[in-house]
Amino acid sequence: MINTVASFIRAKHIDSFQKLCFLLFLHQQPELTGTSHEFAELLYLGDVRLLEEIITDLQMEGLVVCVKKHCKLHDEPDIRSHLEDLARAFEDPLTRQEILDQIGYGVSALGRRHRHRLDKQF
């Protein structure tokens, strides 16, 4: 399953922790529709502009549909299936770590960036 999840993440350019969390949030509430401001309030995000960029990215990838600034998860069986696999994989701590590493947010990725900064200093 991790190979298909990894392929989905790469293919749909899910490249940030915020984008991943927003997508999983929408997956948990597939009927929820809202504007970027409404989603920002629901998720306690102060950076509405970042959320607008995330929504735009997800819309370009066909994962989110927006009509008159109201957006929701695209209701397509293939997308639902991939998101179900992603959500299930994210529940497992070891697989979650692999996913976070893939998007550059995991402990291993953070450690690599930290070591890289240290190497540059010396």
Secondary structure by P-SEA (a helix, b strand, c coil): caaaaaaaaaaaccccaaaaaaaaaaaacccccccaaaaaaaaccccaaaaaaaaaaaaaacccccccccccccccaaaaaaaaaaaaaaacaaaaaaaaaaacccaaaaaaaaaaaaaaac
